[in-house]
Amino acid sequence: MTTLEQQRAQDAWEKSVGYRKEHVNVAKALPALIMNSGLMQVLAYCHEKGKEHEMVAAHLRVWLARRFFNADRDPGFEPLMEKLMSLDPSDFRAITTEAFAWLRWLRQIAPARLKGN
């Protein structure tokens, strides 16, 4: 049985396949953006920016959907935003905390994989 940290690491490893420098830059920036603006605002920003931002955000959405909503695919921007808006504050904080935990792995693994290629 794998720990939650191992699951996060494995997921970040799998998702970072094919990342380019632009994806790595987004992955590195997202935690600070979430800290300053909030999870929903950053998801909206990534959706609006498109391309690399949206791809990294979609990977985060898949992870959060798996952990909290028993789904194995990207719920999409609008459905997840609607779900997040309906949560009570403690559940929303838990999801934000989980986003930070997963992004810690992604921001370490993605540049290492990029350098290894």
matplotlib code that plots the C-alpha trace (Angstrom):
import matplotlib.pyplot as plt

x = [0.0, 1.4, 1.3, -0.6, 2.8, 3.8, 0.5, 1.1, 4.6, 3.5, 0.7, 3.0, 5.5, 3.0, 1.4, 4.8, 5.6, 5.9, 6.1, 8.2, 9.9, 6.7, 4.8, 7.6, 7.4, 3.6, 4.0, 6.6, 4.4, 1.1, 1.6, 2.5, -0.4, -2.8, -1.3, -1.8, -5.1, -6.8, -7.5, -10.6, -9.1, -5.9, -8.0, -9.9, -6.7, -5.2, -8.3, -8.3, -4.6, -5.0, -2.2, 0.4, -1.5, -4.7, -2.8, -1.2, -4.5, -6.3, -3.7, -4.4, -8.2, -7.8, -5.9, -8.4, -11.3, -9.8, -9.0, -12.3, -15.0, -14.2, -13.6, -10.7, -10.9, -10.9, -14.3, -13.6, -13.2, -16.9, -18.1, -15.2, -15.7, -19.4, -18.5, -15.9, -18.3, -20.8, -18.4, -18.4, -15.3, -13.6, -13.9, -12.7, -9.6, -8.9, -9.0, -6.7, -4.3, -4.3, -3.6, -0.5, 0.6, 0.3, 1.9, 4.9, 5.6, 4.9, 7.2, 10.0, 9.5, 8.6, 12.0, 13.9, 12.2, 12.8, 16.5, 16.7, 15.5]
y = [0.0, 3.4, 6.5, 9.6, 11.3, 8.4, 8.7, 12.5, 11.9, 9.2, 11.3, 14.4, 12.1, 10.7, 14.1, 15.8, 13.6, 15.8, 19.0, 21.8, 24.7, 26.7, 24.0, 23.9, 27.6, 27.4, 24.6, 26.6, 29.7, 28.2, 27.8, 31.4, 32.5, 30.4, 31.8, 35.4, 35.1, 31.9, 28.5, 29.4, 32.7, 30.9, 28.1, 30.9, 32.6, 29.4, 28.7, 32.2, 32.0, 28.7, 26.5, 25.5, 27.1, 25.2, 21.9, 22.2, 23.3, 20.4, 18.0, 19.6, 19.4, 15.6, 15.1, 17.0, 15.3, 11.9, 12.8, 14.5, 13.6, 10.0, 10.8, 9.7, 12.3, 16.1, 17.4, 20.5, 24.1, 25.1, 22.0, 22.0, 25.8, 25.2, 22.4, 24.5, 27.4, 25.0, 23.6, 24.5, 26.4, 23.5, 21.3, 24.2, 24.6, 20.9, 21.0, 24.0, 22.3, 19.3, 21.4, 22.8, 19.3, 18.0, 21.1, 20.7, 17.4, 18.7, 21.8, 19.4, 16.6, 18.5, 20.4, 17.3, 15.3, 18.2, 18.3, 14.5, 14.7]
z = [0.0, -1.0, 1.2, 0.1, -0.5, -2.8, -4.6, -5.1, -6.3, -8.7, -10.1, -10.6, -12.2, -14.7, -15.4, -16.1, -19.1, -22.0, -20.0, -21.6, -19.9, -20.1, -18.2, -15.6, -15.1, -14.6, -12.1, -10.1, -10.0, -9.1, -5.3, -4.8, -7.0, -5.0, -1.7, -2.9, -4.8, -3.8, -5.5, -7.5, -8.8, -10.0, -11.7, -13.5, -14.4, -15.8, -17.8, -19.3, -20.2, -22.0, -23.4, -20.7, -17.9, -18.7, -19.1, -15.6, -14.1, -15.8, -14.2, -10.8, -11.4, -12.1, -8.9, -6.8, -8.5, -7.7, -4.1, -3.2, -5.7, -6.6, -10.3, -12.5, -15.1, -15.4, -14.4, -16.5, -15.4, -15.0, -13.2, -10.7, -10.1, -9.4, -7.0, -5.2, -4.8, -3.1, -0.5, 3.1, 4.2, 5.9, 2.8, 0.6, 2.9, 2.7, -1.1, -1.2, 1.2, -1.1, -4.1, -2.4, -1.4, -5.0, -6.5, -4.2, -5.9, -9.4, -9.0, -7.9, -10.4, -13.5, -13.8, -12.9, -15.7, -18.1, -17.2, -17.6, -21.2]

ax = plt.figure().add_subplot(projection="3d")
ax.plot(x, y, z, "-o")
ax.set_aspect("equal")
plt.show()
